[in-house]
Amino acid sequence: MRRKVDENGRMHVEVYAGDRIIRYNSIKFLKEREEKRVRSINKKMSKRLFAKVFINASDILGDENLSSGEYAVLMKLFRYIAYDSCILRYENGKELNLSGIKSICSRISERTVENSIKKLLERGILAVGRNGKANVYIVNPYIFFRGTVPDDMTEEIFSKTKWANLYKEVLEDES
């Protein structure tokens, strides 16, 4: 199919053998159906407890020389990654603060948990934000993720980390 615009601004379309012509209402119907399917999947998946680990990021994470305490804390936090925002939350929606993280990691000493969180923040694996007076902890979506697409705020927080650059390199390699 080839399109031309004449001197009066009218569009002329040449249709060739094998070209498909799709009506606007058909396109609209297909888009609405796909959006409905995605919403349904998102609703179902938001109830499931899972976290994605990106393979390329896991290679670099392995080179970070994390201590066993840091790994243990990180593994305990997977369960609490919120869908699409990566904020650490209980299942009731309340954000995890440092004391909540300590209670989740009850088999790990408080000092180890505090030091581990500090190191994970320094390495860009976690970030801390504020919700009113309380600190909230956010997991880097370029390493671990739960959902389909990170929200804009989460991407912005981690956009300058080496992990985000790794993701950009992967996208460039694909194109």
N, C-alpha and C positions, 0 to 999 in steps of 0.2 A: 504494500500500500504506500503510495506516495502522496504527499500533501503539498499544495501550492497556494499561495495567497496572491490574488491578482491586484492590479493597481487600485481597485475600489475597496480593497480590504476583505473581499469575500474569499472564503476557503474553498478550494477545489480539491477533491480527493479522487485519485485514480485507484481503482480496485483491480487487483490482479487475480488470476486463477490461484486458488489455495488460500486466499486471504479470508479471515473469519470476521464477520461483522457481528458485534454483540450490542444489544440494545442497552440503553442507559439503565432501565429498570432491572435488567438481568445483572448488570454490574453492581448496582445498588443492593440487590437481594443477596448476591454472593458476599459482598463486604459485610453486610449486617449478619449473615450467617456465620462468617468467620469470626467477627467480633463476639458474637454470642458464644461460640465454641471456646474462644480464648477466655472469656469471663467464667465460663463453666469450669474449665481446667484450673484457672487461678483459684476459684472458690474451693474446689476439691483439694488442690495442692496446699492451700494455706492451712489446712487442718492436719496435714501429714508432717511428721517430724523427720526432716532430712536436712542435710547441709551438703553443698557441692564443694569440692576441693578442686581447684584448677591445677592441672597436671604441671604446666610450666612453672607456676608459682610454687608448687610443692618441691620441685627441684631446687629452687633458690632457697626455700624455707629450710631444706635439709642442710644447706651450706651456712645457715645463720648461726650454727653452734648453739642452739637453744639448750638450756639446761633441762634436766629431767623434770624439775619443778615447773618450768615455763611450759613444757609440753603437756604436763599433767593438767595445769590450769586451763590451757587452751582446749584440750579435749573435753574437759568438764563444761566449758562454755558453749560448745557446739549446740547443745540442746536448746539453748536460750536465744539463738539468733532469730530475730524477728523477720518475717516475710517481707522482702523488698527493701526494708530500711536498714537492716543489719544491726539495729539497736538491740542490745541484750535485754530481754524481757522475760518475765515469768509468763506462764500460759494465760494468766488472767489479764495480761497487758501491762502490768506495772513494770517499770524499768528497774533493772538491776543496778544497785549502787555498789560501792566497795564492800560494805558489810554484807550485802546479799551474795556477792561473789565469794566472800570468806565462808559464809554458811554453806554454800553449794560445795565448796572445796574443803569440807570439814575434816577430811583425813589428811589434809596438807596443813602445815603450820601456818599461822596467820602471817608471820614474817616472810615465809617463802611466797605466799600468795601476794603480799604487798610488793615484794621485790620482783616477782614474775610479771605482775601487771605493769610496774614501772618499766621493765625491760621491753615488754610487748608494745607499750606506748612509744618508747624510744625508737624501736625498729619499724614503726608504721604498721604493725599488724593490728593494733587496736588504736582507737582515738577516744578522747574523752570530750563530751559536750555538756551543756548545761540545760536542764529542764527546770526552770524556776530557780530554786536554791540548790537543788540536788545535781550531782554529776551523773551523767549516763555514759555508758561505754558502748562503742560502736566497733564492729568487726570490719576489717578491710574487705570490701566486696571483690577485689581483684585477686584475693587469695581464697577466701571462703565465702559462700553465698547461699542464701535460701530464697528462692523466688525465680522470677523471670527476668526482670530488669531492675537494677538498683534505682532508687529514687534520686532526684537531682541533688539533694542535700548530701547524701552519702557519697555520691560520685565526686562532688566538689571537695569534700573533706579530704579524700584520698587521692585527688587528681595529681598532686605533685610528688607522690611517693614513687619509689623505684618499681613498685608492683604495678602501678598504672602504666608506666612506661613499658613494662614487659607486655602488658595486654595490647598496647598500641603497636608494638613490634610484631606481635602475632597477627594482628589485623592487616598490617602492611604486607606480611609474608603471604597472606591469603589472596591479596589482590594482584 
